[in-house]
Amino acid sequence: MQKPFRILALFDYNSFTGFATVSKNLVQHWLNHYGDAMILDIVAINYFGENYSPKPNVRVISGKQNDVAKDDFGRYVFLKSLMDIEYDLVFILQDLGVVVPMIKEMKKIREKKIKENKKLFKSILYFPVDFDLTPNLVVDLEFFNTLATFTIWGKGIVVARNKSVSDKLRVIPHGNNPKDFYKIDRAEALEFRKSYFGKNADKFIVGCVNRNQSRKDIPTTIFAFMEYKMVYNENAFLYLHMNPLDPMGWNLKTILSQTWMREGVDYMFPSEQDYKQGSTVETLNKIYNCFDLFLSTTTGEGWGLSITEAMAVELPLVVPNHTSVKELTNDGSRAYVTRNHFPVVSMEDNIIRHQSDVYEIAETMAEVNKDMINNSTELVKKISAAKAFVDGLPWKTIANSFIKEIDKLL
């Protein structure tokens, strides 16, 4: 019988972010494995509701709502819980820029517990690497007992900056749930496509599923689509599955109002209710199934869940060949990739990232369309290779990788 243990977790939860998708799947499989033996306190980022307990042994605390400083990441709530309660393990899934600044406080808490002869916690940090990293983002990582990042490429970047953590650093990818994202029956897909896209259902639908935020570079998606529609395919239609007014990004409606494109004729967003409350997984899967082509012009990814979701639905993809995306696509064998990238920096974080070439994207989209018309061997190979790749990433396997690490530390 498993000895009871208590975990303090800090990650997105019960929200519509990529991190929340990861944590939901990990928690589900951990609870199935450990049962009541695991007592789990979650400081939930991007959850703004009341605190609640979905199970007697699970407590979900809204990070920002309970934070004295209203910190978006709930770090004060997390640190206070760590100070006040005796935990066996800490598990964090978050960007290094969020975590590194609080490591010194975690060290102080650990030292205080040593002096007071209290239980000492072990720790796991699971984090993305979506650019080449700056030296300040890899300091003090030795504090954690186990480190894990999403890709081999990401591990290489970290070790190049801080060789001392190489023995602690694992590569644990994200997963895919085939019950969530899969290719549905063609008749069902066509019926949903007609109901969702209406008079635009017969057009060539290019879909982008990303958050409207700086790193995803949605304006480049728009400009590349415009070039494609003007030069190669006047029947093309752009669907942007995101909040067009997201405070983390652009006012996309204002941007689009300055172009010749018309909402409801050349492009559309989800309904206001959907982009504020989020689509269900079932609906999102159906939306993916409506696309003729999936497009992303991200400037950097630690993984890119929408990319592997699109692969699971067996869509042709046009994506940039950099950061983790190069690994996900196996350098273009699982997707159509663009290779012309220009350095770009956002005032938001001053990080050098990779902006895509709108003209190359348009040309690549035209290549995909031609291959679709001819049902080319190249298209079939890419889609088949992508599907096989995501089929090898069940969430249960990913969760079990962490279970092994947790068991080593307990």
C-alpha positions in Angstrom: 0.0 0.0 0.0 1.3 3.4 -1.0 2.4 5.6 1.9 0.5 8.9 1.9 2.4 12.0 0.7 1.6 15.6 0.0 2.4 17.6 -3.1 2.3 21.4 -3.7 1.9 22.2 -7.4 2.2 25.5 -9.2 0.8 25.4 -12.7 -2.0 26.6 -14.9 -5.2 24.6 -14.1 -8.9 24.6 -15.0 -8.3 27.2 -17.8 -7.8 27.2 -21.5 -4.0 27.5 -21.8 -1.6 24.9 -23.2 -0.1 24.5 -19.7 -3.5 23.8 -18.3 -4.0 21.0 -20.9 -0.8 19.5 -19.7 -1.5 19.7 -16.0 -5.1 18.4 -16.5 -3.7 15.2 -18.1 -0.9 14.7 -15.6 -3.1 15.2 -12.6 -5.7 12.8 -14.0 -3.2 10.0 -14.5 -1.4 10.7 -11.2 -4.7 10.4 -9.3 -5.5 7.2 -11.1 -2.1 5.8 -10.1 -1.8 7.0 -6.5 -5.4 7.3 -5.5 -6.0 8.8 -2.1 -2.3 8.3 -1.1 -1.5 11.5 -3.0 -2.7 14.7 -1.3 -2.5 17.5 -3.9 -2.6 21.2 -3.3 -2.7 23.1 -6.6 -2.0 26.8 -6.8 -3.8 27.4 -10.1 -2.5 30.0 -12.5 -5.1 31.5 -14.9 -8.0 30.1 -12.8 -10.0 33.0 -11.4 -12.9 31.3 -9.7 -13.5 30.2 -6.1 -11.2 27.7 -4.4 -12.6 24.2 -4.6 -11.9 20.5 -4.0 -12.8 18.2 -6.9 -11.8 15.3 -4.6 -11.3 15.0 -0.9 -7.5 14.7 -1.4 -7.3 17.6 -4.0 -7.4 21.3 -3.3 -7.5 23.9 -6.1 -6.5 27.5 -5.0 -6.8 30.4 -7.5 -3.4 31.8 -7.7 -4.1 35.5 -8.5 -7.4 35.7 -6.6 -5.7 34.7 -3.3 -2.4 36.5 -3.9 -1.7 39.5 -1.6 0.1 41.2 -4.5 -2.4 39.9 -7.1 0.6 38.3 -8.9 -0.6 36.7 -12.1 1.4 33.6 -11.3 0.3 33.1 -7.6 3.9 33.0 -6.4 3.1 34.5 -3.0 0.4 32.0 -2.4 2.7 29.3 -3.4 5.6 30.4 -1.2 3.3 31.0 1.8 1.8 27.5 1.4 5.3 26.1 1.2 6.3 27.9 4.3 3.2 27.0 6.4 2.6 23.4 5.4 4.9 20.4 5.4 5.1 19.0 1.9 6.9 15.9 0.6 7.2 17.3 -2.9 6.9 20.5 -5.0 6.0 20.2 -8.6 6.1 23.3 -10.9 5.2 23.6 -14.6 6.0 27.1 -15.7 8.4 29.3 -17.7 11.9 29.8 -16.3 11.3 33.6 -16.3 8.5 33.1 -13.7 10.3 30.5 -11.6 13.9 31.6 -11.3 13.1 34.9 -9.4 11.5 32.9 -6.6 14.2 30.2 -6.1 16.0 32.3 -3.5 12.9 32.5 -1.4 12.4 28.7 -1.8 16.0 28.3 -0.6 15.2 30.4 2.5 12.1 28.4 3.3 14.1 25.2 3.0 16.8 26.5 5.3 14.2 27.6 7.8 12.7 24.2 7.8 16.1 22.6 8.4 16.7 24.9 11.5 13.2 24.0 12.8 13.8 20.3 12.2 10.7 20.2 9.9 10.1 17.9 7.0 12.1 18.9 3.9 10.5 18.9 0.5 11.9 17.5 -2.7 11.2 19.4 -6.0 10.6 18.9 -9.7 10.6 21.7 -12.3 9.1 21.0 -15.7 9.7 23.9 -18.1 9.7 25.0 -21.7 12.6 26.3 -23.7 11.3 28.4 -26.6 14.4 30.5 -27.4 18.2 30.4 -26.9 17.9 31.5 -23.2 19.7 34.3 -21.5 22.3 33.5 -18.7 20.0 35.0 -16.0 17.4 32.3 -16.7 19.5 29.3 -15.8 20.9 30.5 -12.4 20.1 28.5 -9.3 18.4 25.7 -11.2 20.6 23.3 -9.2 18.2 23.9 -6.3 15.7 21.5 -7.8 16.1 17.7 -7.4 14.8 17.0 -10.9 14.6 19.2 -13.9 12.6 18.3 -17.1 12.1 20.1 -20.3 10.0 19.2 -23.3 12.5 18.5 -26.1 16.0 17.3 -26.8 16.7 20.7 -28.4 15.6 22.5 -25.2 17.8 20.3 -23.1 20.8 21.2 -25.3 20.1 24.9 -24.8 19.9 24.6 -21.0 23.1 22.5 -20.7 25.0 24.9 -23.0 24.2 27.6 -20.5 24.6 25.7 -17.3 26.5 22.4 -17.5 26.1 21.7 -13.8 22.5 20.7 -14.2 23.0 18.1 -17.0 22.7 15.1 -14.6 19.4 16.4 -13.2 17.9 17.3 -16.5 15.4 15.0 -18.3 13.5 15.3 -21.5 9.8 14.5 -21.0 7.6 15.5 -24.0 4.0 16.6 -24.0 1.4 14.0 -24.9 -1.8 13.7 -26.9 -5.0 12.1 -26.0 -6.5 10.2 -29.0 -9.9 10.4 -27.4 -9.7 14.2 -27.5 -8.1 14.9 -30.9 -8.7 12.5 -33.8 -10.0 12.5 -37.4 -13.8 12.2 -37.3 -16.1 10.7 -39.9 -16.1 12.8 -43.1 -19.9 13.1 -43.1 -19.9 14.4 -39.5 -17.1 16.8 -40.3 -18.9 18.2 -43.3 -22.1 18.7 -41.3 -20.3 20.5 -38.6 -18.3 22.6 -41.1 -21.6 23.8 -42.7 -23.1 24.7 -39.4 -20.0 26.4 -38.0 -18.7 28.2 -41.1 -22.1 28.7 -42.9 -21.7 30.2 -46.4 -17.9 30.0 -46.1 -18.0 26.2 -45.6 -17.2 25.5 -49.3 -14.0 27.7 -49.2 -10.4 26.5 -48.6 -10.2 27.0 -44.9 -6.9 27.9 -43.3 -7.0 27.5 -39.6 -4.8 28.9 -36.8 -5.3 27.8 -33.2 -3.0 29.9 -31.0 -3.3 32.4 -28.3 -3.3 36.0 -29.5 0.0 36.9 -27.8 3.3 38.4 -28.9 5.2 35.1 -29.3 2.6 33.6 -31.7 2.9 36.6 -34.1 -0.7 36.6 -35.4 -0.2 39.6 -37.6 2.3 37.6 -39.7 -0.3 34.8 -40.0 -2.8 37.4 -41.3 -0.3 39.0 -43.8 0.8 35.6 -45.1 -2.8 34.5 -45.6 -3.5 37.8 -47.5 -0.6 37.1 -49.8 -1.8 33.5 -50.4 -5.3 34.6 -51.1 -4.3 37.4 -53.5 -1.7 35.5 -55.4 -2.7 31.8 -55.3 -6.2 31.1 -54.1 -9.0 33.7 -54.1 -11.3 31.0 -52.5 -9.2 30.9 -49.3 -10.8 31.7 -45.9 -8.9 32.4 -42.7 -10.2 31.1 -39.3 -8.4 32.5 -36.2 -9.3 30.4 -33.1 -8.4 33.0 -30.5 -9.6 36.1 -28.6 -9.1 39.0 -31.1 -9.0 41.4 -28.2 -6.7 39.4 -25.8 -4.9 41.8 -23.5 -1.7 39.7 -24.0 -1.8 40.4 -27.8 -3.0 42.7 -30.5 -6.4 44.2 -31.2 -6.8 42.0 -34.2 -10.1 43.6 -35.3 -8.3 46.9 -35.6 -5.5 45.4 -37.6 -7.9 43.6 -39.9 -10.0 46.7 -40.4 -7.0 48.3 -42.1 -6.8 45.6 -44.7 -9.0 44.8 -47.7 -10.3 41.7 -46.0 -13.9 41.5 -44.7 -15.0 39.7 -41.5 -17.4 36.9 -42.3 -16.3 36.9 -46.0 -12.5 36.5 -45.9 -11.9 35.6 -42.2 -13.7 34.9 -38.9 -13.1 34.4 -35.2 -15.0 32.2 -32.8 -18.1 33.8 -31.3 -17.5 36.2 -28.4 -18.9 33.6 -25.9 -16.5 31.0 -27.2 -13.3 33.1 -27.2 -14.1 34.3 -23.7 -15.2 31.0 -22.1 -13.3 28.7 -24.4 -14.5 25.9 -26.6 -15.0 22.4 -25.3 -12.4 19.8 -26.3 -15.1 18.0 -28.4 -15.9 21.2 -30.3 -12.3 22.1 -30.8 -11.6 18.7 -32.3 -14.5 19.2 -34.7 -13.1 22.7 -35.6 -9.7 21.1 -36.4 -11.5 18.6 -38.6 -13.0 21.5 -40.6 -9.6 22.9 -41.7 -8.1 22.2 -45.0 -4.7 23.4 -43.7 -3.2 24.3 -40.3 -1.0 27.4 -40.2 1.2 28.8 -37.4 3.7 31.6 -37.6 4.9 31.3 -34.0 8.3 33.0 -33.3 9.3 30.2 -30.8 7.9 27.2 -29.1 8.7 25.1 -26.1 6.4 22.4 -27.6 3.4 23.7 -29.5 0.3 21.7 -28.4 -1.9 23.0 -31.3 0.7 21.6 -33.7 0.5 18.0 -32.3 -3.3 18.3 -32.0 -3.4 19.2 -35.7 -1.2 16.2 -36.5 -3.5 13.9 -34.6 -6.4 15.1 -36.7 -4.3 14.3 -39.8 -4.1 17.8 -41.2 -1.4 19.2 -43.5 0.6 21.8 -41.5 2.6 24.8 -42.6 4.9 25.8 -39.7 8.3 27.5 -39.2 11.3 25.2 -38.9 12.8 26.5 -35.6 13.0 25.9 -31.9 10.9 22.9 -30.7 8.9 22.9 -34.0 11.9 21.6 -35.9 12.0 18.6 -33.6 8.2 18.0 -33.7 8.3 18.0 -37.5 11.5 16.1 -37.7 13.0 18.9 -39.8 10.1 18.9 -42.2 9.3 15.2 -42.6 6.0 15.5 -40.7 4.9 18.9 -42.0 5.5 21.6 -44.6 8.0 23.9 -43.0 9.3 27.4 -43.8 13.0 28.1 -43.4 13.4 31.9 -43.9 13.3 33.5 -40.5 14.3 36.9 -39.4 15.4 38.1 -36.0 12.6 39.9 -34.2 12.3 41.4 -30.6 9.2 42.3 -28.7 9.2 45.1 -26.2 7.3 42.8 -23.9 10.4 40.6 -23.1 13.3 41.8 -25.2 14.0 38.3 -26.4 15.4 37.6 -29.8 13.0 35.3 -31.6 12.3 34.1 -35.2 9.8 35.9 -37.5 8.6 34.0 -40.6 8.6 35.3 -44.2 5.1 36.0 -45.4 6.0 35.3 -49.0 7.6 32.0 -48.3 4.6 31.0 -46.2 2.2 31.9 -49.0 4.3 29.9 -51.5 4.4 26.9 -49.1 0.6 27.1 -48.7 0.2 27.0 -52.4 2.5 23.9 -52.5 0.3 22.2 -50.0 -2.9 23.0 -51.9 -1.4 21.6 -55.1 -0.3 18.4 -53.3 -3.8 18.1 -51.8 -5.4 18.3 -55.3 -3.0 15.7 -56.6 -3.0 13.6 -53.4 0.7 13.6 -53.7 3.0 11.0 -52.2 4.8 13.8 -50.3 1.5 14.9 -48.6 0.5 11.4 -47.7 4.0 10.6 -46.2 4.0 13.8 -44.1 0.5 13.3 -42.7 1.2 9.6 -42.0 4.5 10.3 -40.3 2.9 13.1 -38.1 0.1 10.8 -37.1 2.5 8.0 -36.1 4.5 10.5 -34.1 1.6 11.7 -32.0 0.3 8.2 -31.6 3.5 7.5 -29.8 2.8 10.2 -27.2 -0.1 9.0 -25.0 -0.6 11.2 -21.9 -0.5 8.1 -19.7 3.1 7.4 -20.8 4.1 11.0 -20.2 2.5 11.0 -16.7 4.2 7.7 -15.9 7.6 9.3 -16.7 6.9 11.8 -13.9 5.6 9.0 -11.6 9.0 7.4 -11.9 10.7 10.6 -11.0 8.3 11.2 -8.1 8.8 7.7 -6.7 12.6 8.2 -6.8 12.2 11.3 -4.6 9.7 10.1 -2.1 
